[in-house]
Amino acid sequence: MSRVAIVSGAGRGIGAATVDVLVGRGFRVVAVDRCRDDPAIPYALATKAELDRVVERHGDRCLAVVGDVRSASDMELSVSTAVEHFGRLDVAVAAAGAIAGGVPLWEMDDAAYSAVIDINLHGTRRLFDAAAPRLLDEPTPRQGRLLAVSSAAGKVGVTNLAAYVAAKHGVIGLVRGLACDLAGTGITVNAVCPGSTDTSILAASASLYGLASVEEFATHQLVGRLLEPAEPAALLGWLASEEASGVTGAVMSVDGGMTTT
């Protein structure tokens, strides 16, 4: 039987690329996204049309669910949909994220701060809360996987993005702690930290910094270019596999060398 995954933030960017990678590896996937804007986030979020395009290119191996990662009931619905439609759940990938800021922390309004923390950190927790009990229901030996997209900003400080930095550092702590909670169960928990990747979040970051082009971020990476969403998605795909059973509590970078120096 094919393994089954849930991917949040699946409408575009790294989430959409992760859906593509997992389907290519033989998974069936529930692709989840909010599909509406948030007034506290200063750019347009993924639309239902974008989510539908991701799903449509994979036929009956992929199913769309409109859901907000901040909602426990939406994440529980995503898990129950996976089980009811595809018969099981093996992997949950928390790829939903958003950015706001561009000012010192004390100048950031509460709504934007809360949205950044809630989407990036609490949204990861909500998906994991919903998925972990279902993964534990599988008979041993288990091969469950809980994966989170953190960021290079989860390892270092970034000017005028303190809320985002705090949230992404928090994702790493959450992953490490949950990996300990699930020790010996066969369920692994890992984080991937992308660098500057050509996504809508990077475009929003460029706007917050008043940069003329996202390409200016490439100067911070040893590879001398921006990453493509498929690059961190490839690592997520491997971590989702049975071959990655010996890796848990890990924080793995796909950042073009950004955090090397």
N, C-alpha and C positions, 0 to 999 in steps of 0.2 A: 504493500500500500504506500502511495506517495506521502511524504511528509508534508505537514501543513504549517504555514506561518501567518502571523499577523504583522503588518508593517504600518506604523503610524506616520503621519506626515508624508503620505504616499502620493500626494497630488503632483509633486514636482521635486526637483533637486535630488538630494541624496536618497530620500525616501522612495521616489519613483524609480531611481536607478537600482535600488535594492530590490524592489519588486521584480524588475527585469532580471537581475542576477539570480534571484531565488527561483523564479520560474524556469530559467535556463538550467538550473541545477536539478530540476525535476519536482520542485515544490508546487503545491497549490497554495494560493495566497489570498488572504483577506486584506485589501488595501483600504486604509482608514485615513480620512482627512476631515477637517472642520468644514471646509467649503464655504466659508463666509469670512468677511473682514472683521477686524477687532478695532474699535476706535482708539484703543490705547497703543496700537502698533502702527508705526508711521509709514506703512506701505501696504499694498494689496496682497492679501494672502491667496492661497490656491483656491481655484474655483471648482465647482462640480464638473464643469466641462473638462478641466484638466485631469481631474481624477478619473472621469469616464474614459478619456483617451488612454490613460495608463492601463486601465482594465481591459479595454476593447482590443488592445494589441495582443492579449493573451487568451482570448476566447474563454472557454469554460474552466480554465485553470486559475482564474482570478475573479474575485468578487469585490465590489465596492461597498463600503459602509461609511455613511456620513456620521462622524462623531468627533467630539471635542475631547482631547486628552485630559482636560481638567475635570471632566465629569466621570465619576466612578461608574455611574450607570451606563454611560456610553461605552466605556471600556469593557464592562461586563457584557454588554450587548455584542461587542466585537468578538469576544471569546465565545459566547454562546452561538453566534452566527457561524464561526469557524467549525465548531463541533457539530452543529446541526447540518450544515451544508456539506462539509468535507469529511466529517466523521471523527475528527481528532484535532489535537493541537500539539505541535512540537516546538515551535519557536515563536518568540515575540521580539520584535525589533522596535525600539522607541527612537524614531527618527524625527519626530515632530519638533520644531524649534522656531524661535522668533527672536528678533533683536530690536532693541530700542535704547535710546540714550543719547550719546554724542555730546554730553555735558558732564561736568563733575557730579559725583553722586548726590551732593547736597542740593543740586539744582534740578534733579530728576523728579518729576511728579509721581505721586504715589500710584496712580493708575498704571503708568508705564512700568514702574518698578514691579508692581504686583503681577502684571501680565507676563513679564520676562521670567520671573521666578516661577510662576504657576505653570506656564507652558513648558519650559525647558526642564525644570526639576520636578515639580509636583506632577506634571504630565507623565514623566517617566515612571514615577512611583505608581500612579493610577493604573498604567498598563501592566506593570509588573504585579501589582496587587491582584488584578483580575486574572492574569495568566498563571501565576505561580501555583495556586491550588489545583488548577486543571492539569498542569504538568505533573504535579505530585500524585494525581489520580492514576497516571499511567503505571502499568506493572513494571517491576524491575526485570532486567536492567534498563534504566531510563537513559534517554538521550535528549533531554530537554535543554533548550537554550534561551536565555534572556540576554538581549544585547541592547546597548544604549549608544547613541551618538552623542559624545561630548564635543570637545573642540580643542584646538591648540590653546584656546583661551581658558580651558580647564586645567592647564598646566602652568601658565604664566599670567602676569598682569597685562592688561591692555588699557591704554588711556581712554578715559571718558566712556567706558563700557563696564563699570563696576558691577551692575546688576547681572549682566550677561556672564561676566567672569565668575561671579559668585554662584550663579546657577550651574554653570558648566563644571566648576570645581565640585559643587554639590553632587552632580551626577556621578562623578568618579567616586566620591565617598559612598554614595548609595550602592553603586555596583560592588565595591569592595566589601561593604558590610553585608549585603545580600548574599554574596558568594560565600561568606562565612556561615550565614544562616542556613544555606543549602548544602553545606559540606556533607559529602557522603551519600547524597541522594541521586547522583548521576546527572543532576541539572547544573549546568555551568552558567556563569554570569560574567560578562565582559563588556568593556567599553572601547570604542574607537574614537580617536581624536583627529578629525580632519584639520588640515590647514586651510589656506585661502582657496576655496573651491568655487567654481563659476556657477553660482546659484543666486536666487533672488535675495537671500540674506546678505551675500557679499555685495550685491548692488545696493542694498539698503545701507550697509556699512559705509560704502563709498560716499553715499549721499550724506550720511551723518557727519563724515569727516570733510565734506566739501571737495572731494576729489573729482577730477575731470573724468577719470576712467577707473574701472575695477582693475585694469592691468597694472596700476601702480602698486597693488598689493603683491604682485609677483616678485618685486625686488626683495621681499623679506624671506623668500624661499630659495634654498640652495639649488633647486632644479631650474630656477630662472623663469618659471611660468606658473600660471594658475593650474590647479588640479581640475580634472573633470569629475563630475559626480560618480561616474562608474568606478573611479579608483578607490575611494573609501568603501563603496558598495561591494567591490570585489573582496575586500577583507571581511566585511560583514557576512558575505556569502560563505566564505571559508569557515568563519567562526560558527556559523549556523550548521555546519556539516558534522557528520559523525566522526570525521577525521580529526576534528578539533577537541575531542573529548578530554584531552589532557590539559587544556587551557581554561583556567577560571580565575576570577579576581584580577584579570589582566587589564592594563590600560595601554592600548596599542596605537601608535601614531601613524597616520598617513598624511603628513604635513609638508612634504617636499623639503624637509630639512629645516622648517621654520624654527623649531625649538632646539635645534642642535647647538646653536651658538647664542 
